[in-house]
């Protein structure tokens, strides 16, 4: 997990030791090496020919080919969606939708370390960015019904996310659905328990 969080990147022994022994400040080098060696034996070769895990001067790296790791594919789709959004919302929507479909719950939950928690937070933030981008693309394509349904689902998933509520009110208002917009605004105010500022 610690290596997969940073694919194709050299990871020092301190970071790996923190992942394997999160409660310890130090770890025996020979014990860590046994873990790495065991992984090398069990994981199939990279591209069928070269070592999946390589080691050099106390650092280790897992070699991942393009398209092999869901988190890397997910990140690229979000990036490509952002790039396409200003000029090609249809393509952007496809990228964002595919990125969202790759999500399989909270990532790296088994990696109880600072780096694991940081990577989990980063990828979770990217997922919300992808969903926000999907809403933007659907609005640009005038898919109001779909964008409203998605926003409503997101308010259920995270009722305390103010941005989603305000976006829902905005989309409903601009779609000429003032009664629903007002109802969503009032519900958001109750759920969030904070004064909200209406989007013009």
N, C-alpha and C positions, 0 to 999 in steps of 0.2 A: 504493500500500500504506500509506504513512504517513497519508494522509487516511482511508482505509478503516478503519484501526485506531481512529480517533476520528470516526465519522460524525456529521454535523450539528453539529460542534464546530469553532470557529475554531482553526486550528493556526498557530503563529508560524513565521516563516521559519527560525529557528534549528533547530527540530525537523525541518522539511522538509529543510533542508540536511544535517543529520546523517544522514538516511535516504538521501539521494542521494549524498553524499560522506562516508561514515563515517570515512574516514581523515584528513579535513581538519578543522581547527578553524574555518575560515571558508570561505565560498563566495561567488563573485560573485553579486550580487543579480540582474544581468541574465541570467546563466545559469540561475538558479533560475526566474526568470520565464518563460524560454523553455520549460522543462519543464512548468510549469503551463499555459501557453498551448497547448502541444501536446496536453496532456490534454483541455483544453476543446474543441479541435477534433475530437478522436477519439471522445470519450465522448458517447453519445446524450443528448438533453435530459432534464431531470428532469420527469416527468409529461408528457413530450412537448411542453412549452411553455417552461419556464424553464431557466436554466443549471444544469447538473449541478454545476459548480464555481463558487463565487463568491469574490471577493477584496475585501479592504477593509483599508486602512492596514497593508499588509505582512503580513496574515494571509489564510489561505485556508480554505475549507470545502467539503466534498463533501456534497451534499444527497441523502439516502437516504430513500425512503418506507418506511412500515411494511411489514415482510414482505419487503423487497427483499434484505437482507443476511443471509446465513446465520448469521453470528456473533451478530447482534442477536437473531434469532429463537431461536437456541440459548440465549442468556442469559435471554430472557424465559420460555422453557419450563422452564429450571431453577428460576427464581424461582417460577413458578406451581406447579411440582411441590412445592417446599418449603412453599408456602402451603397446598396441599391435603393434604399428607401426614398431619397430625394427625387430620383428620376424614374424609377421603375418599381412602383409599389406592389405590383403583382408578383414580380420576382422576389421582392423583399418579403412579402407575406409567405411565399413558399419556403424561403430560408428560415424564417422565424418559426413557422409551423413545424418544419422538420426538426428544428432544434428542440422545440418544446416536446415533441414526440419521443426524443431520446431520453428525456428525464425519467428516472426510475427511483424516485424517492431521494432522500438526503444522501449526498455522496460522501464517501470516505468516513462513514460513521465508525468504522473499526479502527481508524487511525487517531488514537487519543493522544495528540501532541499539539504543540503550538502550530506547527506547520500544517498539520491535518485540519485543525479548526479554521485556520486562515484560508486554506484552499476550499473548504466547505463553504465558508462565508462568501468567498469570491465567486464561486460557481453559482451559488444561490442568487447572488446579486445579478449575475449575467442572465440567469433564467428569467428574473423579473424584467430585466431590460428587454429580453426577447419577447416576452408577453406584451409589454408596453409597446414595443415596435410593431408587433402583430396588430394591435388595436389601431395604431397610427396608419398602418398600411390598409387595413380594412376600411377605415374612415375615408382615406384618400380614394379608395375604389368605390365609395358610396355603398358599402356593405353594412348598412346601419344595424340591421337585425342581428347579424353575426357579431358585430363589435359589442352591442349591448348585451347579448347572451354571454359572451366571453367575460366582459367586465362584471356582470352579475355573479358569474361563477367565481371570479377572483375575489370578490368581496366576501363570499362564503369561505373561501380557502384562508384568507387572512383579513378578518373583519377590521383589524386595527390599522390597515394600510391606508392612510389618508389619500394618497395619490390616486388610488384606484377609485375611491368614492367620488372624488372631484372630477375625474375623467368621465365617469358614468353620468354624472349630472351634466357635464359639458356636452357629451354626445347626444343625450336625450334632448337637451335644450336646442341644440343646433338642428336636430332632426324634426323640430316642431312638435315635440311631445312634452309640453310644459307641466302637465299634471303629473306624469311619471317622473319628470325631473325634480319637481318639488317634493314628491314622496321620497325619492332617493336621497335628496338633500336632508330632509327631516330625519330619515332613518340614520344617515351618516352622523348627524349631530348627536343622536342618542347613543349610537354605538361607540363613537369616538369620545364622547363626553367633552368636547372642546368646541369653542366657537369657530365656525367655518366661514370662509369668505367665498361668496358666489363668484363663479367664473362668468364674465359678461357673455 
